[in-house]
Amino acid sequence: MEYVTNELDGTLVVVASEENGAPEMARGDTFFFYDPDHITLPEKRFPYATIVVNDYPGFDEASNLKRPGVYRVNVSVSRNTFEQQTSGDDVSAIDYTVLDKVIPHPVYGSQSWLSVLNPGPVTDGTVKDLLAEAHHRARNRYERQRARRPSSG
Protein backbone atom coordinates (compact mmCIF):
# COMPACT_ATOMS: atom_id res chain seq x y z
CA MET A 1 0.00 0.00 0.00
CA GLU A 2 2.93 2.33 0.64
CA TYR A 3 3.89 2.27 -3.04
CA VAL A 4 0.36 3.33 -4.05
CA THR A 5 0.07 6.13 -1.52
CA ASN A 6 3.60 7.46 -2.10
CA GLU A 7 3.99 7.03 -5.86
CA LEU A 8 0.56 7.02 -7.49
CA ASP A 9 -0.87 10.53 -7.17
CA GLY A 10 -4.58 11.16 -6.96
CA THR A 11 -5.33 7.84 -5.34
CA LEU A 12 -8.15 7.66 -2.85
CA VAL A 13 -7.68 4.74 -0.45
CA VAL A 14 -10.76 3.30 1.21
CA VAL A 15 -10.54 0.54 3.80
CA ALA A 16 -13.89 -1.19 4.16
CA SER A 17 -15.23 -0.74 7.68
CA GLU A 18 -18.43 -0.61 9.68
CA GLU A 19 -18.06 3.20 9.79
CA ASN A 20 -18.23 3.52 6.01
CA GLY A 21 -21.08 1.05 5.69
CA ALA A 22 -19.16 -1.86 4.23
CA PRO A 23 -20.67 -5.32 4.51
CA GLU A 24 -19.16 -7.33 7.34
CA MET A 25 -17.44 -9.82 5.02
CA ALA A 26 -15.57 -6.98 3.22
CA ARG A 27 -14.28 -5.24 6.32
CA GLY A 28 -10.54 -4.85 6.23
CA ASP A 29 -10.35 -5.02 2.44
CA THR A 30 -8.70 -2.00 0.79
CA PHE A 31 -9.86 -0.29 -2.39
CA PHE A 32 -7.78 2.07 -4.54
CA PHE A 33 -9.63 4.64 -6.65
CA TYR A 34 -8.31 7.39 -8.84
CA ASP A 35 -10.24 10.43 -7.60
CA PRO A 36 -7.81 13.32 -7.02
CA ASP A 37 -10.58 15.86 -6.47
CA HIS A 38 -12.70 13.57 -4.26
CA ILE A 39 -15.72 14.48 -6.37
CA THR A 40 -16.81 11.06 -7.57
CA LEU A 41 -19.86 9.77 -5.75
CA PRO A 42 -18.91 6.68 -3.74
CA GLU A 43 -21.44 4.54 -5.59
CA LYS A 44 -19.87 5.63 -8.91
CA ARG A 45 -16.27 4.84 -7.98
CA PHE A 46 -14.58 1.85 -9.56
CA PRO A 47 -11.33 0.59 -8.03
CA TYR A 48 -8.25 0.14 -10.13
CA ALA A 49 -6.78 -2.19 -7.52
CA THR A 50 -7.74 -3.85 -4.25
CA ILE A 51 -6.17 -5.70 -1.37
CA VAL A 52 -8.48 -8.42 -0.14
CA VAL A 53 -8.02 -10.14 3.21
CA ASN A 54 -11.28 -12.08 3.34
CA ASP A 55 -12.90 -14.92 1.46
CA TYR A 56 -16.41 -14.19 0.24
CA PRO A 57 -18.37 -17.35 1.05
CA GLY A 58 -20.15 -18.85 -1.93
CA PHE A 59 -18.56 -16.34 -4.31
CA ASP A 60 -14.79 -15.92 -3.97
CA GLU A 61 -13.09 -18.56 -1.85
CA ALA A 62 -10.53 -20.00 -4.29
CA SER A 63 -7.58 -18.15 -2.73
CA ASN A 64 -8.24 -19.52 0.75
CA LEU A 65 -7.62 -16.14 2.37
CA LYS A 66 -8.56 -17.48 5.79
CA ARG A 67 -4.99 -18.71 6.15
CA PRO A 68 -3.10 -16.58 8.70
CA GLY A 69 -1.37 -13.60 7.12
CA VAL A 70 -2.57 -14.32 3.57
CA TYR A 71 -3.93 -11.47 1.46
CA ARG A 72 -4.47 -10.92 -2.24
CA VAL A 73 -3.55 -7.89 -4.34
CA ASN A 74 -5.88 -7.51 -7.33
CA VAL A 75 -5.14 -5.20 -10.24
CA SER A 76 -7.22 -4.17 -13.27
CA VAL A 77 -4.97 -4.17 -16.33
CA SER A 78 -5.31 -3.96 -20.10
CA ARG A 79 -6.24 -7.08 -22.03
CA ASN A 80 -2.78 -7.06 -23.60
CA THR A 81 -1.02 -6.97 -20.22
CA PHE A 82 -3.36 -9.64 -18.86
CA GLU A 83 -2.55 -11.93 -21.77
CA GLN A 84 1.20 -11.28 -21.46
CA GLN A 85 1.11 -12.15 -17.75
CA THR A 86 -1.04 -15.25 -18.16
CA SER A 87 0.05 -16.61 -21.56
CA GLY A 88 0.45 -20.32 -21.42
CA ASP A 89 -1.59 -20.68 -18.23
CA ASP A 90 -3.95 -23.62 -18.30
CA VAL A 91 -6.99 -22.04 -16.63
CA SER A 92 -8.19 -25.41 -15.35
CA ALA A 93 -4.84 -26.01 -13.62
CA ILE A 94 -4.31 -22.64 -11.89
CA ASP A 95 -3.58 -22.90 -8.19
CA TYR A 96 -5.34 -19.84 -6.79
CA THR A 97 -3.72 -20.42 -3.38
CA VAL A 98 -0.10 -20.07 -4.51
CA LEU A 99 1.86 -17.20 -2.96
CA ASP A 100 4.04 -14.66 -4.80
CA LYS A 101 2.90 -15.53 -8.33
CA VAL A 102 0.92 -13.45 -10.84
CA ILE A 103 -2.29 -15.29 -11.69
CA PRO A 104 -5.68 -14.39 -13.13
CA HIS A 105 -8.18 -13.21 -10.52
CA PRO A 106 -10.27 -16.25 -9.56
CA VAL A 107 -13.56 -14.45 -10.28
CA TYR A 108 -12.70 -11.39 -12.41
CA GLY A 109 -9.94 -12.83 -14.59
CA SER A 110 -12.25 -12.68 -17.59
CA GLN A 111 -12.37 -8.90 -17.04
CA SER A 112 -8.55 -8.60 -17.14
CA TRP A 113 -7.95 -8.56 -13.40
CA LEU A 114 -4.70 -10.10 -12.17
CA SER A 115 -3.94 -11.23 -8.64
CA VAL A 116 -0.96 -11.97 -6.45
CA LEU A 117 -1.21 -13.53 -3.03
CA ASN A 118 1.37 -12.05 -0.66
CA PRO A 119 3.64 -10.37 -3.21
CA GLY A 120 7.27 -11.04 -2.38
CA PRO A 121 10.68 -11.17 -4.02
CA VAL A 122 9.43 -12.88 -7.18
CA THR A 123 6.56 -10.47 -7.97
CA ASP A 124 7.28 -7.21 -6.12
CA GLY A 125 8.56 -5.32 -9.17
CA THR A 126 5.87 -6.76 -11.42
CA VAL A 127 3.12 -5.80 -8.99
CA LYS A 128 4.41 -2.22 -8.90
CA ASP A 129 4.41 -2.12 -12.71
CA LEU A 130 0.87 -3.53 -12.82
CA LEU A 131 -0.32 -0.99 -10.24
CA ALA A 132 1.28 1.84 -12.23
CA GLU A 133 -0.51 0.68 -15.38
CA ALA A 134 -3.85 0.34 -13.58
CA HIS A 135 -3.41 3.82 -12.06
CA HIS A 136 -2.61 5.28 -15.49
CA ARG A 137 -5.70 3.65 -17.01
CA ALA A 138 -7.88 4.89 -14.13
CA ARG A 139 -6.47 8.43 -14.47
CA ASN A 140 -7.24 8.41 -18.21
CA ARG A 141 -10.80 7.21 -17.54
CA TYR A 142 -11.26 9.91 -14.90
CA GLU A 143 -9.99 12.63 -17.23
CA ARG A 144 -12.32 11.49 -20.03
CA GLN A 145 -15.26 11.57 -17.62
CA ARG A 146 -14.24 14.97 -16.28
CA ALA A 147 -14.07 16.36 -19.81
CA ARG A 148 -17.68 15.27 -20.39
CA ARG A 149 -19.01 16.91 -17.22
CA PRO A 150 -20.85 20.18 -17.70
CA SER A 151 -18.79 23.11 -16.46
CA SER A 152 -20.19 25.18 -13.66
CA GLY A 153 -20.21 28.92 -13.75
Secondary structure, 3 states (H helix, E strand, C coil): CHHHHHHCCCEEEEECCCCCCCCHHHCCCEEEEECCCCCCCHHHCCCCEEEECCCECCCECCCCCCCCCCCEEEEECCHHHHHHHHCCCCHHHCCCCCECCCEECCCCHHHCEEEEECCCCCCHHHHHHHHHHHHHHHHHHHHHHHHHCCCCC
